[in-house]
Structures are given as structure tokens and as C-alpha cells.
Amino acid sequence: MRFLINVLATIVGLFVFCMIFFFGIMLIGALFSSDTETVTVKDNSVINLDLSKIEFDYAGKVTYDDLTFLNNKDKHNGLTDVINAIKNAKTDDNIKGISILNNESVLGMAQTKALRDELEDFKKSGKFIYSYADVYSQKSYYLNSIANAIYLNPIGELEFKGLSTEIMFFKDFQEKSGLKMEIIRHGKYKSAVEPFLENKMSDANREQTTELLNSIWKSVVSEIAITRKISEKHLNEIADSLMARSPQMALKEKLIDKIAYEDVYHSDIKKVLKIDDNEDYNIVSIEDYAEKVATTSKDYNTKDKIAIIYAQGEIANGEGDVDVIGEGSMRRSLQEARKDEDVKAIVLRINSPGGNALTSELIWREIELTKKVKPVVVSMGNYAASGGYYIACNANTIYAEANTITGSIGVFGMLPNFTQAANKLGLNVEQVKTNVNAAGYSPFLPLDNNFRGFAQEGVEKIYSTFVNRVAAGRKMSFEQVDAIGQGRVWSGADAIKIGLVDKIGGMDDAIAKAASLAKIKKYRTQDFPEYEKSLDDILSKFGLAQSKEAMIKEEIGTENYMILQRIKRLQQLRGVQAMLPYELEIK
């Protein structure tokens, strides 16, 4: 009897679970598919340029094979959407200005420049841009320096000190711990692996890093000099002596316009809008306004299209995602754009430090096939380095921002080796094999010279292929590319001088060039890729498959979590890598 009761209880439990699961999925579907309210922009409105949730150029579009009712739900909170919204606001009579209030963002330097350029164009309409912060970081000040009026809290801070970066070296740690990375590389500048080989920065690495930072800093200073009417020489003097470290000093050096609290800032905006100080002025968030513009401004009656394919994140095998360049989504996007007769040209927007060399080659091949049918123009963002440059090199025309990080033509392989650590713990590994090379590589035995030779041969082959791809795409000789390759990184400003880039410019310039090459004047754009997802991906958004990462981040902090993720990525690397020489965080 107890057995039957248990069976019945199990059946009832399964039934209840299925019902809850079914209605849960329906609820999820309702949440995802419910129509968002149309944003109404009132007269005399001000856009609040909050960038805290803006991370990628492209916010992404997802299709679900097993849950088709969730399809066609585009997001419109990418940087491209923001820039298009600001472009639209320039001629929107309801929008009177833009407020940048206590703004911090995770956008990179090239993305920030693209946004700053659009804000500069917005000002030409005669509408205002006001900026206020309790604390201006150096990057946020670079963006906010475009404002008509810059406010700083009386006890706030402004950071203006120049650029820096730091690299951690693991050689001594490896020797002490016995946890070693076996390195096979080509390129004297391929410094992604240098921290595992040395305990200090090589001269070649220091040279390229110094030149890169100086080039980026020069472009930042030159733009601030124009908008703030301060000489570049004096701006460098301010940075060298930290002459803007307090609100009073920043005001004296003319980096800001007013020291005041936030309520004064809002009162001054009300004066510009000509409304009573006791009234609230109309504010529309940039995300809401971008949503409105994206869903109402496009002319779908225009037949001709330019496809914009976004390649953002590290390059890896698989489908890919909004922050991973996957073979699946990229090749599918290029094929769809190539076969669509209404698509007359393609702009490939790259924001990537590189990654898997084989995937880079496969994407390169798809671009090569596409280029035979219709023009392909590349627009580089923060990074288009190593594998990111690999997939750019055969385009008809390449655009980069002056502060884009590009080049890094080089490859490496990295194999974890725990032989010393295993010996310390009393572990011993022995192999039995039928042929000399049957066992391949074991992380618990010293790297065999035979295997190292084969691995080095593979790296050299891929490097040679990489250089040949660049040489063919850029109409250069192998020797010319090799001389500027070797894993060295370049800024966009320097890359144009050595032939890796054709022109300095942003997305608008690349789109205009694509239209010119396709000989079309009236067109609309279509965004790619569409990422194919499953039920598991939906559940992860509700914390049902992602709680482990969230808990770890909460316990050890975001910075420590990033270090943990960095180690995890290194462990997961498979095959030869065409990756940026090092993880560069510019401060």
C-alpha cells in the first residue's frame, strides 16, 4: 500500500511540476512578448543621457527555436541606437537639450569618441548640452567636455592625469606553485603570453604600450583642447601636476564652468527652458527615446538596404552571443546578407581583441566570398586586433577611430602544465603508447620536444597564413606585413600611416562609403546577427541557471571575479589563438 501511495504521490508531483512549468513558460512569454508602451515625448523635454546600461554597439536580436512566440523582440539599447537617437533629437522640436548627470559608463575609448562626435554635431542645432557630476573620472570627463556648461559638486573631484595600464607577471608564481603554462608563439610583440615567460615587461612590449598610450592620449587631449579652448601643452601640464584635482583648481584651469550642487544645476536648466523654478521639467531617458526612434523612424518602404553586421567580443567557435563572436551567427549573417538581393552592401562593425584563429579564418573566408558579390566595408570600434584584424583585412575599405586599438598580427598557443605541482603533491604519471606520438600532450608530464616542435610548426603555419591574408587584402608584400606584424598593436592614428587602415572615421563614414561603393543614395540599414537561443538561455535570465556566477561576484567582488574569469578563459583556450597581446585596461 505504501508503495502505491508513493507512486501516486510521484505522479501527482510530476503533474503539478509540469503544470507549474507550463504556466511559468506562458508567464515568461507574456513578459517577453508584451508590447511596451509607446514613449511619448512632451514639448520642452530634455534627454537624460544615462549610459550605465549601455555596453555594446549592438544590443542584439534573438530567435528561439523551441519558443517561437518570443521571436522578433529586438532590443534598442545599444550604442548605435543611442547615437541614432541623438541624431534624431537634433531635429526633434520637442527636445530642447541633453543632460549628462553623474554619468559613468563601461564604453571603451573609441565608443566614447563616437558618442562624443555625435554630441558635438547635436550642439550645432543650437540646442544645449549640460553636464553635472559629483566626480568626473578621466574617461567621463573626456565625454562630458563636449558640454556647453560643465558643473562639479563643491566637494567633488575631477580626474585628469594621463593614461596608464599595468600588467601582472606570473613567472615567479609558476616556479613557486608548480602551476606552469607552456608557451608556443610567433611575434616578438605577442605579449599576451609574456606574463608567463618573464617577471617584468620586455623592451618590445614597453615600447609598443608606450606608443599606443601616447597616441590615444594625444587624440583625447587634442579634442578637449578644442572644446575647452585650452592649449594641448597646458592640458599636459595640468595632467602632469594634477592641477585639476579639486573643484576650485578645475575651475581655475577652465576645465569646468561652475562649482555647484545638483539643485543649482537643475535650476539653471529650467532657466534655459524658461520655466518656473518650482516646476519640474520634462525628462525622457535616452533608452526610452532610443526605443521610440528605433521603432518609428525607419522607412521600411525603402527597398535598398545596407546590412550592418556586428562582430563584438572575443572570437570563439559555436553560435556566439552579443558579447562573443561565434562562427555560427557570423557566417549565417554574411550568407543571408550576401543572398539578399535588396542588400547592396555590408558594413562589418568590429569590436574585438581577437580569439580563436580557426574561427577567424572561417569568418575571413565568408567575407571573401561575400566581397565577390557586394562591397564590404569595415568600421572598427574600441578594438579590432589580432583575430579582430584578421576578419577585417580583406574588406574593400577599413575605417578606424584615431584611438582604436588594432593590428596585433601574431598568434600563440598556451598549454597548462602541472608537472611540478603534481610532484610536490606526490603524484606520478606514466604513459603506455603504441607509437612515438600517440599520447599527444599531457599536462602532468614535461613538454616533449617532439610535441613542442609540432606545436611551433602549427603556430608558424597560422602566422604565415595570417600575414598572407593581410598582404592580399591590403595589397602589401609578405615582408611589409611581417615588419609591422610580430604581434605589435597600433592605434588607429598610427595604423593609417602603415597601411593597416584606410581612413579615420566612425560608423556613419563607413555606411556612407558602403553606399557609395554600391552606388545607391536612398537606403535603410538592417542589423545582424540574429542569435539562435534555447529555453536554457531564457531560464538563465531569470537567475535559474546563472546564480552561481552572481553569488561568486557578490562574495569576492567584481574585480576579483574578473581575475577569476580571466584565469578560467585561459584554461578554456583551445587551438592556436590570434589574440590581442595582452588584456589592456587603460586607466
Buried (B, 14 or more C-beta within 10 A) or exposed (E): EEEEEEEEEEEEEEEEEEEEEEEEBEEBBEEBEEEEEEBEBEEBBBBBBBBEEBBBBBBBBBBBEEBEBBBEBBBBBBBBBBBBBBBBBBEBEEBBBBBBBBBBBEBBBBBBBBBBBBBBBBBEEEBBBBBBBBBBBBBBBBBBBBBBBBBBBEEBBBBBBBBEEEBEBBBEBBEEEBBBBBBBBBBBBBBBBBBBBBEEBBEBBEEBBEBBBEBBBBBBBEBBBEBBEBEBEBBBEBBEEBBBBBBEBBBEBBBBBBBBBBEBBBEBBBEBBEBEEEEEBBBBBBBBBBBBBBEEEEEEEEEBBBBBBBBBBBBBBEBBBBEBBBBBBBBBBBEBBBEEEEBBBBBBBBBBBBBBBBBBBBBBBBBBEBBEEBBBBBBBBBBBBBBBBBBBBBBBBBBBBBBBBBBBBBBBBBBEBBBBBBEEEEEEEEEEEEEEEEBEBBBBBEBBEEBBEBBBEBBBEBBBBBBEBBBBBBEBEBEBBBEBBBBBBBBBBBBBEBBBBBBBBBBBBBBBBBBBBBEBEEBBBBBBBBBBBEBEBBBBEEEEBEEEEEEBBEEEEEEEBEEBEEEEBBEEBEEBBBBBBBBBEBE
